[in-house]
Amino acid sequence: TKCFGFHGSCFTVDNYQALADMARPAALLLHNTGCNLEGSIGVQRVAGNVHFALHSLDFFTLSRLFPSKDALNASHTIHHLSFGTEFPGQINPLDGVSYSQDHDPGTKEYYIKVVPTVFHSARGKITQSSQYSVTEHFKLSYDGFPAVYFLYDLSPLKIVKREFRRPFLHFLTELCAIVGGVFVVFGRIDAVVTGTAARYTAASKQMYTRTLERLGF
């Protein structure tokens, strides 16, 4: 087996090729450069996980590429994460979530409970999809390399959402009720104001009459 010297160690051809393939990404990571991941993954309807982590043919290769792990962490921003076809009102609680790691390297874990959802649109279209809830956990890494795990499990329950459109007649009924209510309120206010004004006018006239009588008019 042909060996290559590297920091006093002997690497096989496979080891050397792995170092060559990972040299540029390693250099970018050490200069605070991250990755932008986008795509979709087909998964079975059973519990599982999707994770992002540093891997190699062996741990020794990683330890040589990253002798200092201070520049590596699990900081990330989740712009969008959903299960199934998107539909109006779908709940994706991880959308826009950011995590900044300011302590020792470790694994950030998201425990996701996926709830199957059937959406019936007002036009009669049926969409089979899912929504989810999530809890977070962080644990220190034994090897010092960071990772992000999305561990999902399916709920035995199902949500059925239906979209309704109110008929125009219902809108007219509500509008008439609002207008009628406004008229009733203003009628009562007018009655109170008119009654108060009438009583005040009557009291003023009575006081004026008594004053004239005292003066002998």
N, C-alpha and C positions, 0 to 999 in steps of 0.2 A: 504494500500500500504506500503510495506516494504521500509524503508529509510536507507541510509548509510550516516554517517557524513563525511564531507570533507571540511576542511577549514571553519568550522562553517556553512556549507550549508547542505541541505537535497537533496539527489539524489534518484530517483526511480531506480528500477532494470534496466530499459532500459538505463538510464543515466549512471549507473555504468558500464554496459556492454560496452557502447560506449567508456568510458574512458579507460577501460581495453584493448579494441581493438586498440585504437589509441595511447596508452602509448609508445610502442616501436618506431613506426614511428616518434612520436613527439620528443623522446629523440635523434633519429638520426638526425632530422632536426636541433635541437638546437646545435648539434656538427658539423655543416657545412657539413652534408652528404646529397647528392642529390639523385635523382631518374633517372633511365635510362629507357625510355619508347620506345617500338617498337611494331609495329603492323599495321593493316589496318582496316579501318572503311567503311562500306557501307552506303552511303548517297543518298538521293533522289535528283533528278535534279531540285531542288528549292533552294532558298537562305536559309542559315542556319549557324550554328557555331559549332565548336568543341573547348572546353575549358578545362583547367586544373586549379583546384582551391581546396582550403580546404573546405570541407563540413562536416556537422554533423547533428544529429537530431535536434539540436538547437544551437543557437549562444552561449548560456551559457557554453555548454560543451567545445567549442573551446576556449573561453576566460579563462577557468580554465586550459586547457592543455598548452596554450601559454600565460601566463600572460605578458611576454615581447615579443613583435613582432619584435625586432631589428634583431634577427637572421633569420627572414623570409623575403625573397624577391623573385622577379620574374626573377632572373638571369637564363639564359638558353643558350643552344647551339642546333641549329636545324641541325642535320647531313643530313637529307634528308626528303623532303616533296614533294609529287607529287600527281596528280589527274589522275587516269586512268592507262592504261597499258603503260609501258615505251617503247620508240622507239628512234632510232638514231636522235640526234639533238634536243631532247626535252628540253625546257627551264623551269628550276625550280629555280627561283631567290632566294628562301629561303635556298637552300642547302648550308650548311657551315656557316650560319649566327649565330653570337653570340651576346648576349645582357647581359650587366652587370649593375645591378641596384645599384647605389651609392647614392640614395636619399630616401625619404620617401616611404613606401610600397604603391603599387598601382597595376593597371592592365595594362599589355602590350597587345596591340591590333594589329592584322595584318588584314587589309582589303584586301581580295583576290578577284580578278576578274578572274574567270575561263573561258577560251576560248576553246570551243570544237574544236578538231583537228582531221583530218583524214590523216593518213600517208600511202602513196602508195610506197611500196618498189620497187626496181628495178626488183625483182623476181616476182612481181605481188601480194604480200601479202598486205592486207588492214588492218590497225590497227585503231580502234576507240579509241581515247584517248582525253587528254586535256592538255593545257598549262595554265599558269596564270601570271598575274602581281600583284604586291603587294605594298601597302602603310602602313606605321607604325604610331602608335599613343600610347601615354601613358597618363593615367589619375590616379590621386590619389584615393586611396580606402577609403571609408567612415568608414568601419569597421576595417581597418588596416591590412587586410589579402591580400596577393598578389594573382594574377591570370594571366594566359596567355590565350588570346582568339584568335582564328582563325575564322574570320567572312568571309564567302565566298558567292559569288553571281555569277550567270552564265551570260555570255555575249550573246546577241542575234546574234552575228556574229559567223562564223565558218571559220577556217583555213584549207586549203587543201595543204598538202606538198607532192611533188612527187620526188622520187629519180630516177635519170637517170644515165646510164652508157654510156660513149661515145664509139662509135664503133672503132675498130682497124684502119679502113681506115681513120677516122677523125684524129686519133693520127699520122698516117703516113703523112697526109697532113700538120699538124702543124709542124711536125719534118722537112719536106722538106722546109717549109716556113722559119723556123728558120735557117736551114743550108744555104739556098739561101740568106737570109738577111745577114748572117755572111760573105759570099763570096762577096756580093756587097759592104759592108762596108770596108772590107780589100782591095778590088779592088780600091776603091776610095782613101783610105789611100796610097796605093802603087803608084797610079797615081800622087798624090800630092807630095809624097817624090821624085819620079823619075823626075818629072818636075822641082822641086826645085833644085835637084842635077844637072840636065842638064843645067839649067840657070846659076847656080854657076860655073860649069865647063867652059861654054862658056865665061862667064865674066872673068874668070881667064886666059883663053887662050888669049883673046883679050888684056888684060892688059899686059901679058907677051910679046906679039908681039910688042906692042907699046914701051915697055921698050927696047927691042932689037933694034928697029928702032932708038931710041934716042941714043943708044950707038954706032950706025953705023954698026951693024951686019946685 
